[in-house]
Amino acid sequence: MSANNICLPVIQAPMFLLSGPDMVIASCRAGIIGSFPSPNARTVNILDQWLQQITSELSEVPHAAPWALNLVMHRSNPRRHDDLELAIKYRAPIVITALGSPAEAVESVHAYGGKVYADVTTIDFARRAAAVGVDGLALVCCGAGGHTGLLSPFAFVDEVRQFFDGEIILSGAISNGRAIRAAEVLGADYVYMGTRFIPTQESLAQDEYKEMVVEASGADIVTSDSITGVKANWLKGSLEKVGFDVDNMPPPGAINFLEAASDAKRWRDIWAAGQGVGSIDRQQSVAEVVEQLTDEYRSCL
Ligand SMILES: Cc1cc2nc3c(=O)[nH]c(=O)nc-3n(C[C@H](O)[C@H](O)[C@H](O)COP(=O)(O)O)c2cc1C
C-alpha cells in the first residue's frame, strides 16, 4: 500500500473540537490520511494559519501521506465559500464534504487535481453525492462516534457498490487492525476512524474525556437524538455527569440541527464516542496507534 505514501488504508476522521493541525501532521507523518473539520479553526484567518502550518510542516516530511479538510456544505453555514476557497488556495489533496451537497466542491477541487469525498449516512445521500461526481463516499454506519448512520456496513457497502464504482470509505466502530482488514474484505478502499484517535496525545480532548474512552466498553455508548436533534453516539458517563437519565432521554424537540451540531458548548460538555471504544486500552501518540493498527492488520493478512 504505497500509493500516495499511504501505509495503511486509514483516514483519521474529522472530529469537532478534537482534531487540529497536530493530529493531522502526526497522522500524515505516520502514513495515514489526516483530517480535521474546518469549524475547528474558529475563524477563516485561523483556518488560513492552520493550513499554512500543515502544508509547510508536511513539505519537510519526505513521504507524508495526503491530508484532508472536512467542510460543512449546508446552505446555512456562512463560511462554506470562504473555507472552500482556502481548500483551493492550499490545494487540499482531499476535501470531505458533510451536511450538504458536494457539487460546488467537486468542480473547483477537481480543477487543481484534488479529490472530493462525501460523508453520507443513507443510501439516498450516497446516490445524490455519486450523481454529482464525487471521487469517494464515506459511509457512516451504525456504531460510529458522533452523528451516526443506522445501516449495517454489510448492507450499506453492498448497496452502494451496485451504483458507485469510486472509492468507498467505511466507518462505524472500526477501532483495530482486524476491523480494517474486514472492511477491505467487505469492499471498502479505506476506513474512517474517529474514536480510536480521541485518546491520543495530539487530540484536543481534555484528559478526563480521554480517560473515559480508555475505560469504556461498547455498553457505555448511548445512541440519542436528544442532544443535537439527530442520532449520535455519546459516552454514557458524560451524559450522566450533566444530569441526564440515560434510560429516559428527553425527546429531541424543535431543534435547529446545524446550530446544535456546531454548538461547541454542547460538544465540550457531552462527549461523543463510537462503539469501538472497547478496543482502546490506553492513551497513545498517533504514531503508536498507527504502529499498533499496522501490526494487527498485518497479522490477519
Ligand atoms: C468526537 C467526535 C466528533 C466528530 N465530529 C465530526 C465533525 O465535525 N464532522 C464530521 O464530518 N464528522 C465528525 N465525526 C464523525 C467522524 O468523522 C467519523 O465519521 C466517526 O468518528 C467514525 O466512527 P468511529 O468514531 O466509530 O471511528 C465526529 C466523531 C467524533 C467521535
The ligand as a Gaussian input file, in Angstrom:
#p B3LYP/6-31G(d) Opt

LIG

0 1
 C      -15.951000      13.491000      18.997000
 C      -16.347000      13.332000      17.562000
 C      -16.568000      14.464000      16.793000
 C      -16.919000      14.338000      15.437000
 N      -17.057000      15.468000      14.668000
 C      -17.275000      15.374000      13.335000
 C      -17.294000      16.539000      12.505000
 O      -17.099000      17.658000      12.956000
 N      -17.529000      16.388000      11.181000
 C      -17.737000      15.146000      10.630000
 O      -17.945000      15.060000       9.418000
 N      -17.710000      14.022000      11.394000
 C      -17.469000      14.119000      12.709000
 N      -17.396000      12.983000      13.488000
 C      -17.569000      11.670000      12.857000
 C      -16.235000      11.107000      12.377000
 O      -15.703000      11.903000      11.355000
 C      -16.394000       9.646000      11.897000
 O      -17.445000       9.537000      10.974000
 C      -16.631000       8.695000      13.058000
 O      -15.799000       9.038000      14.134000
 C      -16.358000       7.268000      12.656000
 O      -16.765000       6.372000      13.646000
 P      -15.834000       5.876000      14.875000
 O      -15.806000       7.043000      15.821000
 O      -16.587000       4.734000      15.426000
 O      -14.489000       5.571000      14.344000
 C      -17.073000      13.063000      14.856000
 C      -16.848000      11.933000      15.653000
 C      -16.474000      12.049000      16.974000
 C      -16.194000      10.821000      17.774000

